[in-house]
Amino acid sequence: MLALTLEEFMVELNDGAIKNVGPNNKAATAKLFDVESAEAREFGDKRVKFVFEDEDDNEIQISLFPEDVRKLVDDVEALEEESPVFD
């Protein structure tokens, strides 16, 4: 399931083109639940791309620098030691 929250979002659709309307104060949050597949691969010269997909073919892609990936790995390792999630 993909949940998408858009805030202060208004665009103009004119002849197939989308144009921002109003100030540049828009924000979005995307959440993907019940992920069926996840993978990591190289992205460009300096990043790692994570791709997550659910059973409905909704997909989220995230690219991170290696230092951010290492931080996530550290967080997961800490969870493995401390959290009942990994029991």
C-alpha positions in Angstrom: 0.0 0.0 0.0 1.3 3.4 -1.0 0.3 6.4 1.2 1.1 9.8 -0.3 0.6 13.0 1.7 0.9 16.3 -0.2 0.9 19.6 1.7 0.2 23.1 0.3 0.0 21.5 -3.1 -1.5 23.3 -6.0 -0.5 23.0 -9.6 -1.9 24.3 -12.9 -2.5 21.8 -15.7 -2.5 23.6 -19.1 -2.2 21.8 -22.4 -0.6 18.7 -20.7 2.0 20.7 -18.9 2.1 20.9 -15.1 3.1 24.3 -13.6 3.6 25.2 -9.9 0.9 27.6 -8.6 1.7 29.7 -5.6 4.8 29.8 -3.3 7.4 27.1 -3.2 6.3 25.8 0.2 5.1 22.3 -0.9 6.0 19.2 1.0 5.3 15.5 0.4 5.6 12.3 2.4 5.5 8.9 0.8 5.1 5.6 2.8 5.2 2.2 1.3 3.8 -0.7 3.4 3.8 -4.4 2.9 6.9 -4.4 0.8 7.3 -7.5 -1.3 10.8 -6.9 -2.7 13.7 -4.7 -1.8 17.1 -4.3 -3.5 20.2 -2.1 -3.4 22.4 -1.3 -6.4 24.9 1.3 -7.6 23.5 4.6 -8.7 25.9 6.8 -10.6 29.5 7.1 -9.4 28.9 7.9 -5.7 25.5 6.6 -4.5 23.6 3.5 -3.6 20.0 3.2 -4.8 17.4 1.3 -2.8 14.3 0.1 -4.6 11.2 -1.1 -2.7 8.1 -2.5 -4.3 4.8 -3.8 -3.0 2.4 -6.4 -4.4 0.5 -3.7 -6.4 3.7 -2.6 -8.2 3.9 0.6 -6.2 7.6 1.5 -6.0 9.8 3.9 -4.0 13.4 4.6 -5.0 15.9 6.2 -2.6 19.5 7.1 -3.4 21.9 7.6 -0.5 25.6 8.4 -0.2 27.7 5.5 1.2 28.1 7.2 4.6 24.3 7.4 5.0 24.0 3.7 4.0 26.6 2.8 6.7 24.6 4.7 9.3 21.5 2.7 8.3 23.4 -0.5 8.6 24.6 0.5 12.1 21.0 1.3 13.1 19.8 -2.1 11.9 22.6 -3.9 13.7 21.6 -2.0 16.9 18.0 -3.1 16.4 19.1 -6.7 16.0 20.8 -6.6 19.4 18.1 -4.6 21.3 14.7 -4.9 19.7 12.2 -7.7 19.9 11.5 -7.1 16.2 14.4 -9.5 15.4 13.4 -12.2 18.0 
